[in-house]
Amino acid sequence: MLVSAKEMLNKAKAGHYAVGQFNINNLEWTKAILQTAQEMNSPVILGVSEGAGKYMCGYKTIVGMVEGMIEGLGITVPVALHLDHGSYEGAMQCIEAGFSSVMFDGSHYPIDENIAKTKELVAICEEKGLSLEAEVGAIGGEEDGVIGEGECADPDECKMIADLGVTMLAAGIGNIHGKYPANWKGLSFETLDNIQKLTGAMPLVLHGGTGIPADMIKKAIDLGVSKINVNTECQLAFAAAVRKYVEDGKDLQGKGFDPRKLLAPGVEAIKATVREKIELFGSKDKA
């Protein structure tokens, strides 16, 4: 059964660890992440971008697949199914389809409009028992066609959004989606500290978790980050493992072309990445 991310993130904030959000792209991805979370006895958040939602034939298909898998694989750790960087319309569609958590990314709107739309969603999510993530200050890099520079959020604006009653807050602190450029300046811990001081017990979210050095991740968790999003890193690991299988000619041996065999090394690579992140984030045995 899917659960809201509220309880798992409040526990993480109090316990000074973070829960990983691992984005899913297909059946293999979902299965690998769920099995690893179960094996590590860790709560987990499955993230779905609007682009991945379209790719996987819509939000109802995804809900059916994830709920079926939780039952079929005997998953007992808490699992939240979360819309990543959702538009207002996307958030409404996911709520209707049966997601247990949504993100409304109003960071590209003027702050007043971000507040108005977030407020509406707070009321709907509260009524249905879902968790809601809001964003202030665009995260750098590219996410479904929206390109940001990795700017830092205004702590006062963060407080305005946090005070609306959202479950968790994503704030730009110099983080970037995708691979980090060579001249990246690193996370702004000063901004994070100022946001944390104003938002108190609110779990904070770090987007663009791929490629941030481990010591920075640990410091961010110390400063109130309770949810860390990982996507690119799993994609790179999956692609490298499948490439090696094909380059080694294994798809030409016997029934090596069978998709179950062809994609198996990629699945193992996702599992290894998720395992490593759960250890780093400190959520192992926190289910």
Sequence and secondary structure as in RCSB ss.txt:
>XXXX:A:sequence
MLVSAKEMLNKAKAGHYAVGQFNINNLEWTKAILQTAQEMNSPVILGVSEGAGKYMCGYKTIVGMVEGMIEGLGI
TVPVALHLDHGSYEGAMQCIEAGFSSVMFDGSHYPIDENIAKTKELVAICEEKGLSLEAEVGAIGGEEDGVIGEG
ECADPDECKMIADLGVTMLAAGIGNIHGKYPANWKGLSFETLDNIQKLTGAMPLVLHGGTGIPADMIKKAIDLGV
SKINVNTECQLAFAAAVRKYVEDGKDLQGKGFDPRKLLAPGVEAIKATVREKIELFGSKDKA
>XXXX:A:secstr
 B  SHHHHHHHHHHT  EEEEE  SHHHHHHHHHHHHHHT  EEEEEEHHHHHHTT HHHHHHHHHHHHHHTT 
 S EEEEEEEE HHHHHHHHHHT SEEEE  TTS HHHHHHHHHHHHHHHHHHT EEEEEES  BEEETTEEE  
 B  HHHHHHHHTTT SEEEE BS BSSS  TT     HHHHHHHHHHHTT  EEE   TT  HHHHHHHHHTTE
EEEEE HHHHHHHHHHHHHHHHTTGGGSTTTTSHHHHSHHHHHHHHHHHHHHHHHHT TT  
